[in-house]
Amino acid sequence: MSPTSGTPSGGEPIDRTAGEAIRLAHRALDRFPEVVRRHKFVAGGAVISSSLIALAGVAITRRIRAGQTPEEAVANVTAEEVQGLRVIEPEPPAESAEAAEQPDEPESDGAEAKRQLA
């Protein structure tokens, strides 16, 4: 530990939210040991690439924002998502989906006339 800051790296301490996001990312990566193995480096594979942890965190966050609980997000995330190879977009809320299914209102006569002139 750094004698001046009290943190192992000597940098700023991680806040609770960031710490939880990193823990969730590691829990998700624990489900994919082959992916982790491909992204280890330093001294015979002692460290996981920080980019892989960041990608896993992004995948978990997308699922949470789509309405899943943190536990569901960790359980449902895929290897492709944690590697950034596949992005799962959140589904639109029910109200937006209903609006998309309703037909558009008829165009005004002015818009129809402009289209015929073109």
Secondary structure, DSSP 8 states (H G I E B T S, - for coil): --TTT-STTSS----HHHHHHHHHHHHHHHT-HHHHHHTEESTTT-EE-HHHHHHHHHHHHHHHHTT--HHHHHHH--HHHHTTSS-------HHHHHHHHS------HHHHHHHHH-
